[in-house]
Amino acid sequence: MALRVGLGRLLAEQSGVALDLLVIDEGGFGALDDAGQEALGAAIAGLGRLFDVLLLVTHLDELADVLPQRLTVSRGPDGTAQMMAM
């Protein structure tokens, strides 16, 4: 994750483009042990200070709780998506 964020910031700076949005998809984060998830949560919280908008796609409550705002998407009784802001 650090390599991707650093490379993205470097390329944006070199091209003169503002990098205001960071999207992180959890791919593989569930395989981390408790200490790894805690360290990742701290890193993600720190990244929030570098970007205007940080979007974290996760199924892990421990990681979702790291950010101050949450949009929860779930399946409704009729099978359609329901969203709730928290």
Backbone bond lengths (Angstrom), bond angles and torsions (degrees), N, CA, C in turn:
res aa  C-N    CA-C-N  psi(-1)  N-CA   C-N-CA  omega(-1)  CA-C   N-CA-C  phi
1 M - - - 1.433 - - 1.521 109.82 -
2 A 1.322 117.27 -43.05 1.468 120.63 -178.67 1.520 110.93 -61.64
3 L 1.323 116.72 -41.05 1.463 120.44 179.34 1.523 111.33 -63.33
4 R 1.307 117.42 -43.79 1.466 121.10 -179.65 1.522 111.93 -65.84
5 V 1.322 117.07 -43.89 1.464 120.19 179.40 1.520 109.85 -65.28
6 G 1.324 117.14 -45.48 1.459 120.84 -179.97 1.520 112.36 -62.33
7 L 1.320 117.38 -43.66 1.459 121.44 178.68 1.521 110.97 -64.69
8 G 1.318 117.04 -42.26 1.464 121.04 178.28 1.521 111.95 -61.71
9 R 1.321 116.37 -43.58 1.469 120.53 178.81 1.527 110.91 -65.71
10 L 1.331 117.50 -40.68 1.452 121.35 178.92 1.524 111.44 -63.13
11 L 1.324 116.79 -48.04 1.464 120.64 -179.93 1.526 111.33 -63.79
12 A 1.318 117.20 -39.08 1.462 120.37 178.58 1.525 110.25 -64.54
13 E 1.324 116.40 -43.12 1.462 120.23 179.81 1.525 111.03 -63.95
14 Q 1.326 117.10 -43.02 1.461 120.76 -179.84 1.523 112.51 -64.96
15 S 1.320 116.99 -31.08 1.467 119.69 -179.26 1.526 112.06 -92.80
16 G 1.324 117.57 -3.09 1.460 121.09 178.00 1.513 113.93 76.45
17 V 1.315 116.78 22.19 1.464 122.01 -179.12 1.528 109.39 -103.74
18 A 1.324 116.32 137.36 1.461 120.22 176.04 1.521 109.63 -76.03
19 L 1.306 116.63 133.33 1.462 121.95 178.08 1.525 107.07 -106.16
20 D 1.351 116.05 90.85 1.461 121.88 -173.39 1.524 113.78 -96.13
21 L 1.328 117.00 -19.87 1.465 121.87 -173.27 1.516 110.13 -121.27
22 L 1.321 116.21 133.11 1.456 121.86 173.24 1.523 107.72 -125.10
23 V 1.330 116.68 128.16 1.461 122.50 176.76 1.524 107.38 -114.49
24 I 1.323 116.20 126.04 1.461 122.48 179.02 1.521 107.70 -119.81
25 D 1.326 116.09 123.36 1.465 121.03 174.10 1.520 106.71 -102.51
26 E 1.305 117.36 137.14 1.458 121.82 -168.99 1.517 115.22 -66.89
27 G 1.283 120.68 -8.01 1.460 123.92 -175.51 1.516 116.43 -18.71
28 G 1.299 118.68 98.81 1.453 123.59 175.86 1.517 115.36 93.48
29 F 1.316 118.51 -6.18 1.456 119.97 -178.37 1.526 111.96 -65.46
30 G 1.309 117.63 -26.85 1.459 121.64 -179.78 1.519 112.93 -66.04
31 A 1.337 116.84 -18.45 1.458 121.04 179.86 1.527 112.23 -81.32
32 L 1.331 117.34 -8.76 1.458 120.70 -179.57 1.524 111.33 -74.66
33 D 1.323 116.26 147.41 1.463 119.63 174.44 1.533 108.74 -76.76
34 D 1.318 117.04 179.02 1.465 121.10 -176.23 1.530 111.93 -58.36
35 A 1.323 117.21 -42.79 1.465 120.80 -179.41 1.529 110.30 -65.71
36 G 1.329 116.99 -39.71 1.461 120.88 178.25 1.513 111.89 -65.32
37 Q 1.342 116.93 -41.65 1.463 120.07 178.09 1.528 111.06 -66.19
38 E 1.308 117.12 -36.49 1.470 120.26 178.33 1.531 110.38 -65.99
39 A 1.325 117.05 -43.86 1.467 121.27 178.69 1.526 110.66 -64.55
40 L 1.321 116.67 -40.85 1.463 120.82 178.28 1.526 110.46 -64.46
41 G 1.323 117.27 -42.22 1.458 121.09 178.08 1.523 111.25 -59.73
42 A 1.319 117.00 -41.87 1.469 120.83 178.17 1.526 110.50 -65.07
43 A 1.324 117.16 -39.93 1.467 120.88 178.95 1.523 110.68 -65.26
44 I 1.321 117.01 -42.62 1.471 120.97 179.47 1.527 110.24 -64.92
45 A 1.314 116.99 -42.20 1.467 120.29 177.89 1.526 110.02 -60.94
46 G 1.314 117.68 -39.24 1.452 121.49 177.73 1.520 112.33 -66.01
47 L 1.311 117.33 -36.07 1.464 121.05 178.34 1.521 111.34 -65.43
48 G 1.318 116.88 -27.08 1.459 120.47 179.05 1.516 112.85 -60.66
49 R 1.310 117.15 -22.88 1.463 120.76 178.21 1.528 112.43 -80.71
50 L 1.331 116.88 -15.34 1.466 120.98 -176.98 1.524 113.96 -95.63
51 F 1.323 117.00 -14.56 1.466 121.27 -174.89 1.522 109.62 -127.89
52 D 1.332 115.75 147.91 1.466 120.43 176.21 1.522 110.81 -67.27
53 V 1.328 116.08 -38.23 1.467 121.64 -179.19 1.523 108.35 -132.81
54 L 1.321 116.26 128.99 1.458 122.76 176.58 1.517 107.23 -123.41
55 L 1.318 116.74 117.77 1.463 122.38 -179.61 1.519 107.90 -110.91
56 L 1.315 115.90 119.74 1.459 122.35 179.55 1.520 108.34 -113.56
57 V 1.313 116.83 119.46 1.462 122.03 176.80 1.524 106.40 -98.32
58 T 1.336 116.30 114.43 1.462 119.47 -176.17 1.522 111.18 -150.48
59 H 1.321 114.80 156.35 1.453 122.30 172.55 1.527 110.24 -107.43
60 L 1.323 116.12 -0.50 1.458 121.59 -175.89 1.527 110.27 -97.01
61 D 1.322 116.74 116.86 1.466 121.01 -179.80 1.527 111.70 -59.77
62 E 1.336 116.93 -34.70 1.459 120.48 -178.56 1.526 111.13 -60.94
63 L 1.330 117.04 -37.52 1.465 120.48 178.87 1.523 111.24 -80.56
64 A 1.314 117.13 -37.82 1.469 120.19 -179.73 1.520 110.99 -62.72
65 D 1.316 117.40 -31.08 1.464 121.38 -179.10 1.525 113.17 -72.82
66 V 1.328 117.92 -10.46 1.465 122.14 -178.26 1.527 111.19 -70.41
67 L 1.329 117.67 -32.16 1.458 121.52 -175.75 1.529 110.68 -95.57
68 P 1.329 117.60 150.33 1.462 120.54 -174.43 1.524 115.25 -72.41
69 Q 1.320 118.21 -23.66 1.458 121.01 -179.88 1.521 108.97 -123.20
70 R 1.343 115.06 149.23 1.464 119.43 -176.96 1.513 109.40 -140.55
71 L 1.314 115.53 139.41 1.457 123.08 171.69 1.522 105.88 -119.41
72 T 1.325 116.38 113.31 1.454 121.65 -177.48 1.525 109.45 -99.71
73 V 1.321 115.45 128.71 1.457 121.52 178.11 1.526 107.54 -113.09
74 S 1.319 115.78 126.85 1.464 120.37 179.05 1.527 109.39 -138.69
75 R 1.307 114.90 168.11 1.457 120.38 179.14 1.520 109.16 -89.93
76 G 1.324 115.92 128.31 1.441 121.13 179.17 1.524 111.54 -79.18
77 P 1.318 117.82 174.27 1.468 121.65 -178.24 1.530 113.19 -59.83
78 D 1.338 115.62 -28.66 1.463 118.83 -179.76 1.525 112.59 -93.25
79 G 1.338 117.10 6.01 1.463 121.90 177.27 1.520 114.49 92.24
80 T 1.326 117.55 -4.95 1.465 119.17 179.17 1.520 110.54 -85.56
81 A 1.318 115.27 160.34 1.471 120.68 -179.64 1.513 109.87 -75.95
82 Q 1.310 115.90 138.14 1.461 122.75 174.96 1.517 107.55 -122.63
83 M 1.340 116.72 137.39 1.467 120.80 179.72 1.516 109.56 -119.67
84 M 1.332 114.21 143.85 1.456 120.23 178.35 1.526 108.03 -139.20
85 A 1.324 116.53 125.06 1.466 121.59 176.40 1.519 109.27 -84.51
86 M 1.308 116.12 139.47 1.469 121.42 178.93 1.499 109.16 -128.84
